[in-house]
Amino acid sequence: MVMFLLSIDAGLRAKEIASITWEMVSDATGNLTDTIRLEVKASKGSSGGAVYMSKRLVEALEDLRASAAIPRDISALYQPARQPFV
């Protein structure tokens, strides 16, 4: 669901979705924000940028983070082996 919403609601490309980390969607205290801060390596072209998230995307990310013990320093879409994406 999160990957779908990142594409549909946020308008991200596959490369950008694959590069999303928790640091890009949360503040310094670890709380989710309403903005994705794309880094240069994650975006098309030579500059990063900010993409606003819909309420349902923020809620889906909150649900994903609550449903799994996911380290902050890895991809936001990380799934352990043989685990389906939510």
Long-range contacts (C-beta under 8 A, 24 or more apart in sequence): 1-60, 1-85, 1-86, 2-57, 2-60, 2-61, 2-64, 2-76, 2-77, 2-85, 2-86, 3-77, 3-85, 5-54, 5-56, 5-57, 5-60, 6-57, 9-53, 9-54, 9-56, 9-57, 10-36, 10-51, 10-52, 10-53, 10-54, 10-57, 11-51, 12-36, 12-51, 13-44, 15-42, 15-44, 16-42, 16-43, 16-44, 17-77, 18-75, 18-77, 19-75, 20-75, 20-76, 20-77, 21-72, 21-73, 21-74, 21-75, 21-76, 22-65, 22-70, 22-72, 22-73, 22-74, 22-76, 23-72, 23-73, 24-76, 25-53, 25-61, 25-76, 26-72, 30-72, 32-58, 32-61, 32-62, 32-65, 34-58
